[in-house]
Amino acid sequence: MTERERERQATLLVADDEPDIVEMLAEYFTGRGFRVLEASSGQEALEQAAHAPDLVLLDVGMPRLDGFEVCRRLREHLTCPILFLTARVEDVDALEGFACGADDYVLKPFSLAVLGARVDAHLARDQRQQVKAEVRFDGDVAIDYRTRTVTVAGAPVDLTRREFDIVAFLSKHPGQVFDRDRIHERVGGWENESDSQVVTEHIRRIRNKLAAAGVERDPVETVWGMGYRWRA
């Protein structure tokens, strides 16, 4: 397999609030052998980033959560190249983009052939050699399983080892319900906390810490009479 063939098996994340652009880019890069993840908003871009893209094509002018803020949050966990797609041409915009972690700017309208060549070049030059972090984005909550950290809108949440273990276990099985005994059994390493009822107290503390950090919608849901689950 040639170097170019290996590059073209990479995964791209395309994020733009214009459906026609997302569709055009997805069709073009899929036709070139890439796997393409699609996002129509900043929030969707963060969620899709959990699939560890090799390169991100990111629109600057998305509503609510713009490309600059998305780039900042992605840079907390990912080192892959990020290319901004933008109609903005002011120097201040370019400077802000590079300051928040972008690798390149592509001005709209652009040539697909030239954009494809830029993507190839960035993938070929990507020498970071970092093992991709396992990251899950749920709204403003980001869970990095490799570094065992939880952040809310970029700010770290001070969880104990046991609290993080519970968050990691539940979030890796979104939508599945686990009772206290099951959580106690699967998380393990409880040492002197042998009673499964301690799970309830740990979850209470997790909720309080996330709420204090600004999380409005509790990601740990109580299913009455059954147990707990991470909201899917």
C-alpha positions as CSV (number, residue, x, y, z in Angstrom):
1,M,0.0,0.0,0.0
2,T,1.4,3.4,-1.0
3,E,1.7,6.4,1.4
4,R,-1.1,8.2,-0.5
5,E,-3.4,5.2,-0.2
6,R,-2.8,5.1,3.6
7,E,-3.6,8.8,3.8
8,R,-6.8,8.3,1.9
9,Q,-8.0,5.8,4.4
10,A,-8.0,8.5,7.1
11,T,-11.1,9.8,8.9
12,L,-12.2,13.4,8.2
13,L,-14.6,15.4,10.3
14,V,-16.5,17.9,8.2
15,A,-18.4,20.6,10.3
16,D,-20.4,23.3,8.6
17,D,-23.9,24.7,9.1
18,E,-24.5,24.8,5.4
19,P,-25.9,21.4,4.4
20,D,-24.9,21.8,0.8
21,I,-21.2,22.3,1.7
22,V,-21.3,19.3,4.1
23,E,-22.9,17.1,1.4
24,M,-20.4,18.3,-1.3
25,L,-17.4,17.7,0.9
26,A,-18.6,14.3,2.2
27,E,-19.3,13.1,-1.4
28,Y,-15.9,14.4,-2.6
29,F,-13.8,12.9,0.1
30,T,-15.8,9.7,0.4
31,G,-15.1,9.3,-3.3
32,R,-11.4,9.6,-2.6
33,G,-11.5,6.8,-0.1
34,F,-11.8,8.8,3.2
35,R,-14.2,8.0,6.0
36,V,-16.2,11.1,6.6
37,L,-17.9,12.2,9.8
38,E,-20.5,15.0,9.3
39,A,-21.6,17.7,11.7
40,S,-24.0,20.7,11.1
41,S,-23.2,22.6,14.3
42,G,-20.5,23.2,16.8
43,Q,-22.1,20.8,19.3
44,E,-22.3,18.0,16.7
45,A,-18.7,18.6,15.8
46,L,-17.7,18.0,19.4
47,E,-19.8,14.9,19.6
48,Q,-18.3,13.5,16.4
49,A,-14.8,14.2,17.6
50,A,-15.3,11.3,20.0
51,H,-14.6,9.1,16.9
52,A,-11.0,10.4,16.8
53,P,-10.7,12.0,13.3
54,D,-7.4,12.3,11.6
55,L,-8.2,15.8,10.3
56,V,-11.0,18.3,10.9
57,L,-12.5,20.7,8.3
58,L,-14.2,23.3,10.5
59,D,-16.5,26.2,9.5
60,V,-15.8,29.4,11.4
61,G,-19.2,31.0,11.2
62,M,-21.5,28.4,12.8
63,P,-24.2,29.8,15.2
64,R,-24.1,29.5,19.0
65,L,-20.8,27.5,19.2
66,D,-18.6,29.0,16.5
67,G,-15.6,27.4,14.9
68,F,-13.1,29.2,17.1
69,E,-14.6,27.8,20.3
70,V,-15.0,24.3,18.9
71,C,-11.3,24.4,17.9
72,R,-10.3,25.5,21.4
73,R,-12.2,22.6,23.0
74,L,-10.9,20.0,20.4
75,R,-7.3,21.1,21.1
76,E,-7.7,20.1,24.7
77,H,-7.8,16.5,23.6
78,L,-6.9,16.1,19.9
79,T,-3.7,16.9,18.0
80,C,-4.9,16.2,14.5
81,P,-4.7,19.0,11.9
82,I,-7.7,21.4,12.0
83,L,-8.4,23.4,8.8
84,F,-10.8,26.3,9.0
85,L,-13.3,26.9,6.2
86,T,-14.3,30.5,6.1
87,A,-15.4,33.5,4.1
88,R,-13.6,35.8,6.5
89,V,-10.5,37.4,5.2
90,E,-9.5,39.9,7.9
91,D,-6.1,39.4,9.5
92,V,-7.6,39.5,13.0
93,D,-9.8,36.5,12.2
94,A,-6.8,34.5,10.8
95,L,-4.8,35.4,13.9
96,E,-7.6,34.3,16.2
97,G,-7.9,31.0,14.3
98,F,-4.2,30.2,14.6
99,A,-4.2,31.3,18.3
100,C,-7.0,28.8,19.1
101,G,-5.1,25.9,17.5
102,A,-6.0,25.8,13.8
103,D,-3.4,24.6,11.3
104,D,-4.6,26.3,8.2
105,Y,-7.3,28.5,6.6
106,V,-9.2,27.7,3.5
107,L,-11.2,30.6,2.1
108,K,-14.7,30.1,0.6
109,P,-15.4,29.6,-2.2
110,F,-12.6,27.0,-2.7
111,S,-11.5,24.5,-5.3
112,L,-12.2,20.9,-4.2
113,A,-9.0,19.8,-5.9
114,V,-6.9,22.4,-4.0
115,L,-8.7,21.6,-0.7
116,G,-8.0,17.9,-1.3
117,A,-4.3,18.6,-1.9
118,R,-4.2,20.6,1.3
119,V,-5.7,17.8,3.2
120,D,-3.2,15.3,1.8
121,A,-0.3,17.7,2.6
122,H,-1.4,18.1,6.2
123,L,-1.9,14.4,6.8
124,A,1.5,13.7,5.2
125,R,3.2,16.3,7.5
126,D,1.4,15.3,10.7
127,Q,4.3,14.2,12.8
128,R,2.7,14.5,16.2
129,Q,2.7,10.7,16.7
130,Q,0.3,11.1,19.6
131,V,-1.8,8.1,20.5
132,K,-5.3,9.2,19.9
133,A,-7.1,10.0,23.1
134,E,-10.3,8.3,23.9
135,V,-12.7,11.2,24.4
136,R,-16.4,11.4,24.8
137,F,-18.1,14.8,24.4
138,D,-21.6,15.2,26.0
139,G,-22.6,18.8,25.7
140,D,-20.1,20.9,27.6
141,V,-18.8,17.7,29.4
142,A,-15.7,16.1,27.9
143,I,-14.4,12.9,29.3
144,D,-10.8,11.9,28.4
145,Y,-10.4,8.2,29.4
146,R,-6.7,8.2,28.6
147,T,-5.8,11.1,31.0
148,R,-8.7,10.3,33.4
149,T,-9.9,13.8,33.3
150,V,-13.4,15.5,33.0
151,T,-13.8,19.0,31.9
152,V,-16.9,21.3,31.6
153,A,-16.6,23.9,28.9
154,G,-12.8,23.5,29.1
155,A,-12.6,23.8,32.9
156,P,-11.4,20.8,34.9
157,V,-13.8,19.0,37.3
158,D,-12.1,17.7,40.5
159,L,-13.3,14.1,40.7
160,T,-11.8,11.5,43.0
161,R,-10.4,8.3,41.5
162,R,-13.6,6.4,42.4
163,E,-15.9,9.1,41.0
164,F,-14.0,9.1,37.7
165,D,-14.2,5.3,37.5
166,I,-18.0,5.5,37.8
167,V,-18.3,8.3,35.2
168,A,-16.1,6.3,32.9
169,F,-18.0,3.1,33.3
170,L,-21.4,4.7,32.8
171,S,-20.4,7.0,29.9
172,K,-18.9,4.1,28.0
173,H,-22.3,2.4,28.1
174,P,-24.7,5.3,27.3
175,G,-28.3,4.4,27.6
176,Q,-27.7,1.2,29.5
177,V,-29.2,0.9,33.0
178,F,-27.0,-0.6,35.8
179,D,-28.1,-1.1,39.4
180,R,-25.9,-0.3,42.3
181,D,-24.6,-3.9,42.7
182,R,-23.7,-4.1,39.0
183,I,-21.8,-0.8,39.2
184,H,-20.1,-1.9,42.4
185,E,-19.1,-5.1,40.7
186,R,-17.9,-3.7,37.4
187,V,-16.0,-0.7,38.7
188,G,-14.0,-2.7,41.3
189,G,-11.2,-1.7,43.6
190,W,-13.5,-0.5,46.3
191,E,-11.1,-1.5,49.1
192,N,-12.9,-0.7,52.4
193,E,-16.2,0.4,50.6
194,S,-17.7,-3.1,50.3
195,D,-21.3,-2.1,50.5
196,S,-22.9,-1.3,47.1
197,Q,-24.9,1.5,48.7
198,V,-21.8,3.7,48.6
199,V,-22.4,3.9,44.8
200,T,-25.4,6.2,45.6
201,E,-23.3,8.6,47.6
202,H,-20.5,8.7,44.9
203,I,-23.1,9.5,42.2
204,R,-24.6,12.2,44.4
205,R,-21.1,13.8,44.7
206,I,-20.5,13.4,40.9
207,R,-23.8,15.2,40.2
208,N,-23.1,18.0,42.7
209,K,-19.6,18.6,41.2
210,L,-20.9,18.6,37.6
211,A,-23.7,21.0,38.5
212,A,-21.3,23.3,40.3
213,A,-19.2,23.3,37.2
214,G,-22.1,24.6,35.2
215,V,-23.7,21.4,33.8
216,E,-27.4,22.2,33.4
217,R,-28.7,18.7,32.4
218,D,-27.4,16.0,34.7
219,P,-25.8,13.3,32.5
220,V,-26.3,10.6,35.1
221,E,-30.0,9.7,35.0
222,T,-31.8,7.8,37.8
223,V,-34.1,5.0,36.5
224,W,-36.4,4.5,39.5
225,G,-36.5,1.0,40.8
226,M,-33.7,-0.1,38.4
227,G,-30.5,1.9,38.8
228,Y,-28.6,4.6,36.9
229,R,-27.6,5.2,33.3
230,W,-25.6,7.8,31.3
231,R,-28.0,9.8,29.1
232,A,-27.6,8.6,25.5
